Amino acid sequence: MTEQTLSIIKPDAVERNLENDIKNFFEKNNLKIIKTKKVKISKEESSDFYKVHQTKPFYIDLCNYLSSGPIVVMILEGENAVKKNRQLMGATDPKKAEEGTLRKMYGLSIDKNSIHGSDSIENAKIEINFFFK
């Protein structure tokens, strides 16, 4: 089933000029980039975006990090796009990510793991609407 999902190239990857490498990786793996834009969000916007994690101990650090520099937000489309994007990203901790995944290739740490992807179709819709109203 063709789906859409949100992907974010996080500040550490933007800072290292990995945007094109990551975009090309998605397209080579049959995820089409429907829309993309580079933005800088505030701590308040980051807190709103990650509110699903507000009870978790890493919430404040996550919000501070996402708002620490420019990010690239993308709508990806393809067969089972949510699941496929999650597979292509790899585990949250780059040390535990499988070889050939984005986080294994580009992630610096569990916090600076270079990329975000929606974890469900429902959250993808919410997250896409957040950035592409």
Number of C-alpha atoms within 10 A of each C-alpha: 7 9 15 25 30 31 25 22 23 25 22 23 23 19 13 10 11 16 18 10 12 18 18 15 15 21 14 10 13 15 24 19 19 11 13 17 12 14 13 15 18 15 17 12 15 19 20 14 17 16 13 11 15 14 9 9 9 11 16 16 10 19 23 15 17 27 20 17 16 18 24 18 23 24 23 26 22 20 14 15 26 26 17 17 26 20 15 19 28 22 18 20 16 24 15 12 19 16 12 12 19 25 27 23 16 21 24 16 14 14 16 20 26 29 24 18 26 22 14 15 17 11 16 22 14 17 21 20 11 13 16 14 7
